[in-house]
Amino acid sequence: FRSLFALGADSADSIGWRQAAGFGSIFLPMKSQRTVVWNIQKDPPRKRLDESDIAHLEMCRCPICSAAKHIKGRLRALHAHFYARSIHNAWTIVNQVDHWPSTRSQMKSFVANGGLGQEWAKAVISAR
C-alpha cells in the first residue's frame, strides 16, 4: 500500500490480491497483474504471464514459489490452484515495498513512464 499512499491515496482496498487470484491472475513486483489461468474464448482481461516475467518468479520467495525447486513447479502450482495464487499475491503485496521507488517523485515518474502499464500512466499524467 505504500505505493498508493506515495501517490496521494488516503486509503486502499486490501481485497485485490484475493480477487485477482480468483480470476486467474498473479501479482509481480513493479509490474501489473499477469493472467496465468484463462479458459474463456475471449482474450484475458489482463496481460498474460510471459517469458519476460519468468525472472520475477524465479526470484520470488513467497511460500508457494519457495516450495517449488524449479520454475515449472511454480508455474504448475500457480496455474492449478486459487489457493497458491492468493498466497503468492498476498505475499507479493506485503513484500513489494522493497521494490518500489523510495520517494513520491520517483514513484510518479515510474508510473508516468509506463512502469505499471499505459492506463496507470495516463491516470498519473492527467492528475498532474
C-alpha positions as CSV (number, residue, x, y, z in Angstrom):
1,F,0.0,0.0,0.0
2,R,3.0,2.3,0.3
3,S,2.8,2.9,-3.4
4,L,-0.8,4.1,-3.2
5,F,-0.1,6.4,-0.3
6,A,3.0,7.7,-2.1
7,L,0.8,8.7,-5.0
8,G,-1.5,10.6,-2.5
9,A,-4.2,8.0,-1.7
10,D,-5.9,8.2,1.7
11,S,-6.9,4.6,1.8
12,A,-6.5,1.3,-0.2
13,D,-8.6,-1.8,-1.0
14,S,-6.9,-4.9,0.5
15,I,-9.1,-7.5,-1.3
16,G,-7.5,-7.1,-4.7
17,W,-4.9,-9.9,-4.1
18,R,-7.7,-12.4,-3.5
19,Q,-9.9,-11.2,-6.3
20,A,-7.0,-11.3,-8.8
21,A,-6.2,-14.9,-7.7
22,G,-9.9,-15.9,-8.2
23,F,-9.8,-14.6,-11.7
24,G,-6.5,-16.4,-12.5
25,S,-4.1,-13.6,-12.1
26,I,-0.9,-13.1,-10.0
27,F,0.9,-10.0,-8.9
28,L,4.6,-9.4,-9.7
29,P,6.6,-6.6,-8.1
30,M,6.9,-3.5,-10.3
31,K,4.5,-4.9,-12.9
32,S,0.8,-5.0,-13.5
33,Q,-1.2,-8.2,-12.9
34,R,-0.5,-11.2,-15.0
35,T,-3.0,-13.8,-16.1
36,V,-1.9,-17.4,-15.5
37,V,-5.3,-19.1,-16.0
38,W,-7.8,-18.3,-18.6
39,N,-10.2,-20.7,-20.2
40,I,-12.7,-18.5,-21.9
41,Q,-12.7,-18.0,-25.7
42,K,-12.2,-14.2,-25.4
43,D,-8.9,-12.6,-24.6
44,P,-8.0,-12.4,-20.9
45,P,-8.7,-9.1,-19.1
46,R,-5.1,-8.8,-18.1
47,K,-1.7,-9.3,-19.8
48,R,-0.8,-13.0,-19.8
49,L,2.3,-14.2,-17.9
50,D,5.1,-14.3,-20.5
51,E,8.8,-15.1,-20.7
52,S,9.9,-11.7,-19.5
53,D,8.0,-12.3,-16.2
54,I,9.8,-15.6,-15.5
55,A,12.8,-13.9,-13.9
56,H,10.4,-12.3,-11.3
57,L,9.0,-15.7,-10.5
58,E,12.5,-17.3,-10.2
59,M,13.4,-14.6,-7.6
60,C,10.1,-14.9,-5.7
61,R,10.4,-16.2,-2.1
62,C,6.8,-16.5,-1.3
63,P,5.8,-19.8,0.4
64,I,4.3,-21.2,-2.8
65,C,7.3,-20.3,-5.0
66,S,9.8,-21.3,-2.4
67,A,8.3,-24.8,-2.1
68,A,8.9,-25.5,-5.8
69,K,12.5,-26.2,-6.7
70,H,12.1,-25.3,-10.4
71,I,10.1,-22.7,-12.4
72,K,7.9,-25.4,-13.9
73,G,6.8,-26.3,-10.4
74,R,6.0,-22.7,-9.6
75,L,4.0,-22.2,-12.8
76,R,2.2,-25.5,-12.3
77,A,1.2,-24.5,-8.7
78,L,0.1,-21.0,-9.7
79,H,-1.9,-22.4,-12.7
80,A,-3.6,-25.1,-10.8
81,H,-4.8,-23.5,-7.6
82,F,-6.6,-20.4,-6.4
83,Y,-5.0,-21.0,-3.0
84,A,-1.5,-20.9,-4.5
85,R,-2.2,-17.7,-6.4
86,S,-3.8,-16.0,-3.4
87,I,-0.9,-16.8,-1.1
88,H,1.6,-15.6,-3.8
89,N,-0.4,-12.4,-4.3
90,A,-0.7,-11.6,-0.6
91,W,3.0,-12.2,0.0
92,T,3.9,-10.0,-3.0
93,I,1.8,-7.1,-1.8
94,V,3.3,-7.3,1.7
95,N,6.8,-7.5,0.4
96,Q,6.8,-5.4,-2.7
97,V,7.6,-2.2,-0.9
98,D,11.2,-3.3,-1.1
99,H,11.0,-2.9,-4.9
100,W,9.2,0.5,-5.1
101,P,10.9,3.8,-5.6
102,S,11.6,5.5,-2.2
103,T,10.1,8.9,-2.9
104,R,6.8,10.2,-4.2
105,S,8.5,11.9,-7.1
106,Q,10.3,8.7,-8.2
107,M,7.1,6.8,-7.9
108,K,5.2,9.2,-10.1
109,S,7.9,9.2,-12.6
110,F,8.0,5.4,-12.7
111,V,4.2,5.1,-13.2
112,A,4.0,8.1,-15.7
113,N,6.7,6.4,-17.8
114,G,4.5,3.3,-18.1
115,G,6.1,1.1,-15.4
116,L,2.6,-0.3,-14.5
117,G,1.2,0.0,-18.0
118,Q,-0.3,2.7,-20.1
119,E,-3.6,3.1,-18.2
120,W,-1.8,3.8,-15.0
121,A,0.5,6.2,-16.9
122,K,-2.5,8.1,-18.3
123,A,-4.1,8.4,-14.9
124,V,-0.9,9.9,-13.4
125,I,-0.3,12.2,-16.3
126,S,-3.9,13.5,-16.2
127,A,-3.6,14.1,-12.4
128,R,-0.6,16.4,-12.8
